[in-house]
Amino acid sequence: MCIEFLKFISATTSFIGIFMLHCAANTTTSHMERLFAGKILSTDHRYRPQLNQSEATRVNLSLVHYSLMDVDEVQQSLASNVLLVVTWVDETRSWDPNEYGGISKVHPEPSDIWKPRFFLTNSIGSRDIFEDDYAPLTIFSDGLTVWRPGGMMYTYCLMKMTHFPFDTQTCSLNLTTGETAETLRLLSASSKPGTYSDKSGEWLIKKSTIRTVTQDNIYHVKYILQLNRLSSFTVLNMVIPVNIISSISSLTFLIPVTSGERVSFSITVLLSLTVYTGEISKDLPTNSESLPLLIMYLACLLLHSGFVIVANLVVLKRHFLSFRRGTGTKDSIPRGLSFTKKLSDPNLQDHLSGEQETSLTYTHNTSSKENLFLRRHSFDSVNNVQHKRSTSSENDSESSKESTCQQGFSLLLKSYMFNYISVPDFWFFLVSFVLWLLITGVFMTLMAFGF
């Protein structure tokens, strides 16, 4: 008997469960209409869903940052794709699911339900960013209400561009409640990253925090973002070209004075730096409080280019004054040109083995001291070559040619050093190059390491 009774109880329980599932599955529109008419829409949405109106409504806030859309350094603004998850308990809209065909949650129009209001205080547009009535809202049978507003938030962000392009910026989203602490109590505020929260072509979200403070009896929520700039693109397209252009400014002192290209070359470098300065300034805010080191670096490079131009003018002035005094070369061909041509002659051995009076020809009217020094130097070099050729006559032809080429290269290098680079040119080149290294090293260190 006991076994049969237990079987009867089990079968009855199974039948009741199947019947209840069948009833829940057969929820009709009449159940939904009755629920909306009796519970959802029966309460006015203009006052808080609290049975005791003297008590504050408890609200939880969660912020989900999906993506960083844009960071505008010129306008100093931040565009973010943000979703808020706001939850509270609606004491006036709870029901028993068994009485309404097993309905456990509904999705009413947001305009028919009371909602807490939040304002974006540092917005550059509308502060009431959640004024639309299309954000999804869900009410569960126990009165728990979940509201998910969100969208693009355009906020003001004060940026410090001192260490651009190796800078780190701190921006925030400042939210405040639309009601005082007596009517709305913010229990907790949290944040979590979205799917693409830290992915941006130029910026990387290094850290995000959220803070809640009470000021003037109103809750304020501050969502802070720490942004690190990805500087590879800026370095390759701006910093490196500027360094290369400015470095060749010192090379103008190696150009022969008689070529007539020194000043024009220096002015071309100066104009190139001016163009890069204008292009970089377009991407920076017009803020004198935190002047970027890169702009100061470009200004110093412009001064350096101006110094190079002035130095070249001094050298040219000295060179042409020597013409009037009769101590300079009156010919436009640099000294040593005929000697260089003779070294490039394929029949160098025949010239070197010939008479000394015809092997070296000077076509310039130089000073007596310079002619004497150059001729002694050239004759000694030719004698050395002839001596080596006489002592190495037994060697093969390949070693003889190699020795001749080495001597010719040595004479060519010494001829260039003595005839093309003067002492003032050398010192101007050395001073300008050391000055460029000092400027570049100091500013690159300051920008990269953030001193």
C-alpha positions in Angstrom: 0.0 0.0 0.0 2.8 2.5 0.8 4.5 1.8 -2.4 1.3 2.4 -4.4 0.6 5.6 -2.4 4.0 6.9 -3.2 3.6 6.2 -6.8 0.2 8.0 -6.7 1.8 11.1 -5.0 4.7 11.2 -7.6 2.3 11.0 -10.5 0.1 13.7 -9.1 3.1 16.0 -8.6 4.3 15.4 -12.1 0.8 16.1 -13.5 0.6 19.4 -11.5 4.0 20.5 -12.7 3.2 19.7 -16.3 -0.1 21.6 -15.9 1.6 24.7 -14.6 4.1 24.7 -17.4 1.3 24.3 -19.8 -0.5 27.3 -18.3 2.7 29.4 -18.4 3.3 28.4 -22.0 -0.2 29.5 -22.8 0.3 33.1 -21.7 -2.1 35.2 -23.7 -2.4 38.9 -24.5 -5.2 39.2 -21.9 -2.6 38.4 -19.1 -0.3 41.1 -20.5 -3.1 43.6 -20.8 -4.3 42.9 -17.3 -0.8 43.2 -15.9 -0.2 46.6 -17.6 -3.6 48.0 -16.6 -3.4 46.8 -13.0 0.3 47.2 -12.2 2.5 48.9 -14.8 0.4 51.9 -15.9 -1.7 52.3 -12.8 1.0 54.3 -11.0 1.9 57.9 -12.1 5.4 58.1 -13.5 5.8 61.7 -12.2 6.6 60.6 -8.6 9.1 58.2 -7.2 8.0 54.5 -7.0 8.3 54.4 -3.2 5.5 53.4 -0.9 6.9 55.6 1.8 7.7 58.9 0.0 9.7 60.1 3.0 12.4 57.4 2.2 15.0 57.9 -0.4 15.0 55.6 -3.5 18.1 53.5 -3.6 19.9 53.5 -7.0 22.9 51.5 -8.3 25.0 52.8 -11.2 27.4 50.9 -13.4 29.3 52.6 -16.3 30.4 50.6 -19.3 33.0 52.3 -21.5 32.8 50.7 -25.0 35.2 52.7 -27.1 37.2 55.9 -27.3 36.0 57.6 -30.5 38.0 60.8 -30.8 40.4 63.0 -28.8 40.6 66.5 -30.2 43.7 68.3 -28.9 42.8 71.6 -30.6 39.3 71.8 -29.2 40.4 69.9 -26.1 37.4 67.5 -26.2 36.8 63.8 -25.7 34.2 61.7 -27.5 33.3 58.4 -25.9 30.8 55.6 -26.5 29.4 54.9 -23.1 26.5 52.8 -21.7 25.0 53.2 -18.2 23.3 50.5 -16.3 21.0 52.0 -13.7 19.0 49.7 -11.3 16.5 50.4 -8.5 13.5 48.7 -6.9 10.0 49.8 -7.9 7.9 49.0 -4.9 4.6 50.0 -6.7 5.2 47.7 -9.7 5.7 44.2 -8.3 3.4 41.2 -9.0 3.0 37.4 -8.7 3.8 35.7 -12.0 1.3 32.9 -11.3 -1.5 35.4 -11.4 -0.5 36.7 -14.8 0.2 33.6 -16.8 3.8 33.2 -15.6 4.9 36.6 -16.8 8.1 37.4 -14.9 9.3 40.6 -16.6 8.0 43.3 -18.9 9.5 46.0 -21.2 7.3 49.1 -20.9 7.9 52.4 -22.6 10.5 54.4 -20.7 8.3 57.4 -20.7 5.6 55.6 -18.7 8.0 54.8 -15.8 9.8 56.9 -13.3 13.6 57.1 -13.9 16.4 58.8 -12.0 18.0 61.7 -13.9 21.7 62.2 -14.5 23.4 65.2 -16.0 26.9 65.3 -17.7 28.3 68.4 -16.1 31.5 68.7 -18.3 29.6 68.2 -21.5 30.3 70.4 -24.5 26.8 69.9 -25.8 23.5 69.1 -24.0 23.9 68.2 -20.3 20.7 66.2 -20.1 22.2 63.4 -22.3 19.5 60.8 -21.4 16.4 62.8 -22.2 15.3 60.4 -25.0 12.7 57.8 -24.2 14.1 55.0 -26.3 16.6 53.5 -24.0 15.6 49.9 -23.1 13.9 49.4 -19.7 13.0 46.2 -17.9 10.8 45.6 -14.8 10.9 42.2 -13.1 8.2 40.7 -11.0 9.9 41.5 -7.7 10.0 45.2 -8.7 13.7 45.3 -9.8 14.0 47.8 -12.6 16.9 47.9 -15.0 17.5 51.0 -17.3 20.2 51.0 -19.9 20.7 54.5 -21.4 23.8 55.3 -23.4 25.3 56.9 -26.4 28.0 59.3 -27.5 29.3 61.6 -24.8 31.2 64.7 -25.8 33.1 66.1 -22.8 35.6 68.9 -22.2 39.1 67.7 -21.3 41.9 70.1 -20.3 45.1 68.7 -21.9 48.7 69.4 -21.0 50.7 69.2 -24.2 54.1 69.9 -22.7 55.6 66.6 -23.6 53.8 66.1 -27.0 54.1 63.5 -28.6 55.1 61.5 -25.6 52.4 62.9 -23.4 49.8 61.3 -21.0 46.4 62.9 -20.7 43.8 62.5 -17.9 40.2 63.1 -18.9 36.9 62.4 -17.0 33.2 62.0 -17.4 31.4 64.0 -14.7 27.9 62.8 -13.9 25.6 64.2 -11.3 22.2 63.2 -10.1 19.1 65.4 -10.7 17.8 65.0 -7.2 19.1 65.6 -3.7 20.3 62.9 -1.3 17.0 63.1 0.6 15.1 61.6 -2.3 17.7 59.6 -4.2 20.5 57.6 -2.5 23.3 56.4 -4.8 24.3 53.1 -3.2 27.2 52.2 -5.5 28.9 53.3 -8.6 31.2 50.9 -10.6 32.8 50.7 -14.0 33.8 48.0 -16.3 35.4 48.0 -19.8 33.4 47.2 -22.9 34.4 45.2 -25.9 36.6 47.8 -27.6 37.3 50.0 -24.6 41.1 50.2 -24.8 41.6 50.1 -28.6 42.2 53.3 -30.5 44.5 54.2 -33.3 46.3 57.0 -31.5 45.5 56.5 -27.8 45.7 53.7 -25.3 43.5 53.7 -22.1 46.1 52.8 -19.5 43.9 53.1 -16.4 40.2 53.9 -15.5 38.8 54.6 -12.1 35.4 55.9 -10.8 34.8 58.1 -7.8 31.6 59.1 -6.0 31.4 62.2 -3.8 28.6 64.2 -2.2 28.7 67.9 -2.6 25.9 70.3 -1.8 23.7 67.3 -0.8 24.0 66.0 -4.4 25.8 62.9 -5.6 28.6 63.4 -8.1 30.1 60.5 -10.1 33.5 61.0 -11.8 34.8 58.5 -14.3 38.5 59.1 -14.9 40.4 57.9 -17.9 44.2 57.9 -18.1 45.3 58.1 -21.8 48.7 57.3 -23.2 49.5 58.6 -26.7 50.9 56.1 -29.2 53.7 58.3 -30.6 55.1 56.1 -33.4 53.2 57.9 -36.2 54.1 61.4 -35.0 57.7 60.5 -34.5 58.1 59.0 -38.0 56.2 61.8 -39.8 57.3 64.9 -37.8 60.1 64.4 -35.4 62.5 62.4 -37.5 62.1 64.6 -40.7 62.7 67.7 -38.6 65.9 66.2 -37.1 67.2 65.3 -40.6 66.4 68.6 -42.2 68.0 70.6 -39.3 71.1 68.4 -39.2 72.1 69.1 -42.8 72.0 72.8 -42.0 75.6 72.6 -40.7 76.8 70.9 -43.9 76.5 74.2 -45.8 80.0 75.1 -44.5 81.4 72.2 -46.5 80.1 73.6 -49.8 82.8 75.6 -51.7 82.4 79.3 -51.4 82.7 79.9 -55.1 79.8 77.6 -55.9 77.3 80.3 -54.9 74.9 77.8 -53.3 75.6 78.3 -49.6 73.0 81.0 -48.7 70.3 79.5 -50.9 70.8 76.1 -49.4 70.6 77.5 -45.8 67.4 79.5 -46.7 65.9 76.3 -48.1 66.5 74.5 -44.8 65.0 77.4 -42.9 61.9 77.4 -45.1 61.5 73.6 -44.6 61.6 74.0 -40.8 59.0 76.8 -41.0 56.7 74.6 -43.0 57.0 71.8 -40.5 56.4 74.2 -37.6 53.1 75.3 -39.2 52.0 71.7 -39.8 52.7 70.7 -36.2 50.9 73.8 -34.8 47.7 72.8 -36.5 47.4 69.7 -34.3 48.1 71.6 -31.0 45.9 73.8 -28.9 46.6 77.5 -28.8 47.4 77.4 -25.1 50.3 79.4 -23.7 50.1 77.9 -20.2 51.6 74.5 -21.3 53.7 75.3 -24.3 54.8 72.1 -26.0 58.5 71.3 -25.9 58.3 70.3 -29.5 57.4 73.9 -30.5 60.2 75.3 -28.4 62.6 72.8 -30.0 61.5 74.0 -33.5 62.0 77.6 -32.4 65.5 76.8 -31.4 66.2 75.0 -34.7 64.9 78.1 -36.5 67.4 80.2 -34.5 70.1 77.7 -35.3 69.3 78.0 -39.1 69.4 81.8 -38.7 72.8 81.5 -37.1 74.0 79.3 -40.0 72.8 81.9 -42.6 74.5 84.8 -40.7 77.7 82.8 -40.5 77.7 82.0 -44.2 77.2 85.7 -44.9 80.2 86.5 -42.8 82.3 83.9 -44.7 81.1 85.2 -48.1 81.8 88.8 -47.1 85.4 87.9 -46.0 85.9 85.9 -49.2 84.9 88.7 -51.5 86.8 91.3 -49.5 90.0 89.3 -50.2 89.4 89.8 -53.9 89.5 93.6 -53.6 92.7 93.5 -51.5 94.3 91.2 -54.1 95.0 88.4 -51.7 92.2 86.1 -52.9 91.8 84.1 -56.1 90.4 86.1 -59.0 89.4 83.0 -60.9 86.1 81.3 -60.2 87.7 77.9 -60.3 88.8 76.6 -56.9 92.4 76.0 -56.1 93.6 72.5 -56.8 91.1 71.9 -59.6 93.8 71.2 -62.2 95.6 69.1 -59.6 92.4 67.1 -59.0 92.0 66.6 -62.8 95.5 65.3 -63.1 94.9 62.8 -60.3 91.8 61.5 -62.1 93.7 61.0 -65.3 94.0 57.3 -66.2 97.6 58.0 -67.2 98.6 59.0 -63.7 101.8 57.0 -63.8 103.0 58.8 -66.9 102.3 62.2 -65.3 104.0 61.2 -62.1 107.1 59.8 -64.0 107.4 62.9 -66.1 109.2 66.1 -65.3 108.3 67.7 -62.0 107.9 71.1 -63.6 105.0 69.8 -65.8 103.5 67.3 -63.4 101.8 69.9 -61.2 100.2 72.9 -62.7 98.7 75.7 -60.7 96.2 77.9 -62.5 95.6 80.3 -59.6 97.4 83.4 -58.3 97.8 82.4 -54.7 99.9 84.0 -52.0 103.6 83.1 -52.0 103.4 81.3 -48.7 100.5 79.1 -49.9 102.2 78.3 -53.2 105.4 77.4 -51.5 103.7 75.1 -49.0 101.6 73.4 -51.6 104.5 72.9 -54.1 106.7 71.5 -51.4 103.9 69.2 -50.3 103.2 68.1 -53.9 106.8 67.6 -54.8 107.5 65.5 -51.7 104.5 63.4 -52.5 105.7 62.9 -56.1 109.2 62.0 -54.9 107.8 59.5 -52.5 105.7 57.9 -55.3 108.8 57.8 -57.6 110.9 56.3 -54.9 108.4 53.6 -54.2 108.0 52.8 -57.9 111.8 52.5 -58.3 112.1 50.2 -55.2 109.1 48.1 -56.2 109.9 47.7 -59.8 110.4 44.0 -59.3 106.8 43.5 -57.9 103.9 42.6 -60.1 101.7 45.1 -61.9 98.7 44.7 -59.5 100.6 45.8 -56.4 102.1 48.8 -58.3 98.6 49.9 -59.3 97.3 49.5 -55.8 100.1 51.6 -54.3 99.6 54.3 -57.0 95.8 54.5 -56.2 96.5 54.8 -52.5 98.9 57.7 -53.1 96.5 59.4 -55.5 93.6 59.1 -53.0 95.8 60.5 -50.2 96.9 63.5 -52.4 93.3 64.1 -53.5 92.1 64.2 -49.9 94.8 66.5 -48.7 94.3 68.7 -51.7 90.6 69.0 -50.9 91.3 69.8 -47.2 93.8 72.5 -48.1 91.9 74.1 -51.0 88.2 73.8 -50.3 87.8 74.1 -46.5 89.2 77.2 -44.9 89.8 77.5 -41.2 86.7 79.7 -40.5 84.5 77.3 -42.4 85.8 74.4 -40.3 85.2 76.2 -37.1 81.8 77.4 -38.1 80.9 73.8 -39.1 82.1 72.4 -35.8 80.3 75.0 -33.7 77.0 74.7 -35.6 77.1 70.9 -35.5 77.9 70.8 -31.7 75.1 73.4 -31.1 72.6 71.2 -33.1 73.6 68.1 -31.1 73.1 70.0 -27.8 69.7 71.4 -28.8 68.4 68.0 -30.1 69.8 66.0 -27.2 68.3 68.3 -24.5 64.8 68.6 -26.0 64.5 64.9 -27.0 65.4 63.9 -23.4 62.9 66.3 -21.9 60.1 65.1 -24.2 60.8 61.4 -23.9 61.4 61.1 -20.2 59.0 63.8 -19.0 61.4 65.9 -16.9 
